[in-house]
Amino acid sequence: MSKIIDLTAPMFEGAPTMPMDPKMSLTWHCSVETLGYNLSRLTTSTHKGTHMDAARHFLNNGECIDEVSLDRCVVRAVKADLTAKKPGDPINPADLAPYEKYIAQGAAVLLHTGWDKKFPEMSFFSGFPYVSKELADWFVEKKIGMVGMDMPTPNGTDWKYVHIKMLGAGILIVEGLAEMERLPQNMLFTFYSLPLKLQERDGSPIRAIAILD
Amino acid sequence: MSKIIDLTAPMFEGAPTMPMDPKMSLTWHCSVETLGYNLSRLTTSTHKGTHMDAARHFLNNGECIDEVSLDRCVVRAVKADLTAKKPGDPINPADLAPYEKYIAQGAAVLLHTGWDKKFPEMSFFSGFPYVSKELADWFVEKKIGMVGMDMPTPNGTDWKYVHIKMLGAGILIVEGLAEMERLPQNMLFTFYSLPLKLQERDGSPIRAIAILD
């Protein structure tokens, strides 16, 4: 029997967001008492909480989220343990060296810093360990298909460089993962990150899970 | 190599909805030209398009969508071919008889009527073949875990009876599936329907897929 591990942050009314992003709203539209059933209205950024970036997020001629082929969303993956990183530390190619044998097998890499524990404080959105420009370049050299992370975004300063470098090379970026401490060390598992089918859009919230064989 | 089949209807600005539901909106919040990146704002019902109902949709003390255990969302499933049904026809236990051997193995059942081809016309939302009260009772007797369908809802008239009967018995309901003609006949596959982690809510849009072994 397979084991399913949930790697998703919760979505709720008033959940904090990046300062420039649409506010999140999740409210009751009707109820058992009014229309006979409970039904909610969700308003969210396409990049809220646990979500996937498509190339269109930074590239006007890039692939949209509904164009991402699903075999790139169900992938073998490995966790990189980066929990020794301090706030504001760069994550560099040397930090990924212990996982290179898995990466050589074509696996996605999930960067585990533990930063998700800051959520839902606003401090979640700044000062996190970050993907250096050198690491973005290295991921592109390694031709990996996906980078996931428990930070809200890979890099708060050189965000344009890092996003464009990776998205432009066909790397999917999954941000805002949670509870990666539940994932095993030094073994491959299957990672599922299926975006909503949002036509001609830039990203999507997802329910991210891992399944251990 | 596994084969992934997408069973999801697209979501887009102004997509038609059930008349009493929140309108769907999917618009640009900012762009590469304004803030340096493209990002959208989505407003949707929790029951738009391809989506999952939790018991809380009809039962005030029922399980919420974020409480549904994920091993009930990744399940063995079989397609029931109901494409011979005409508009307004009931779907009865006798129609499911050819699939009883799969159901006996604990599989979810996906009802394929072909009605999804009406979308995005408003005629999609009424006059569809429907899950009869007898069939809802039969699903409960069979103790199945999930019923999926390509209609917008199981029953337009006895909607309260059918929903409460099934949801109250712990059956997950997945509505608004699409393109089930792509699924194989008379064989089990794995069906993935992972809801967003919407805290204490009634349902969620999903990206529904099947994976063939």
Interface residues (C-beta under 8 A of the other chain):
Chain A: S2 I4 D6 T8 A9 P10 M11 F12 M20 D21 P22 L26 H29 C30 V32 L35 G36 Y37 N38 L39 S40 R41 L42 T43 T44 S45 T46 H47 G49 T50 R56 H57 F58 L59 N60 D66 L70 D71 V74 K160 H163 Y192 L194 P195 L196 K197 L198 Q199 E200 R201 D202 G203 P205 I206 R207 I209 I211
Chain B: S2 I4 D6 T8 A9 P10 M11 F12 M20 D21 P22 L26 H29 C30 V32 L35 G36 Y37 N38 L39 S40 R41 L42 T43 T44 S45 T46 H47 G49 T50 R56 H57 F58 L59 N60 D66 L70 D71 V74 K160 H163 Y192 L194 P195 L196 K197 L198 Q199 E200 R201 D202 G203 P205 I206 R207 I209 I211
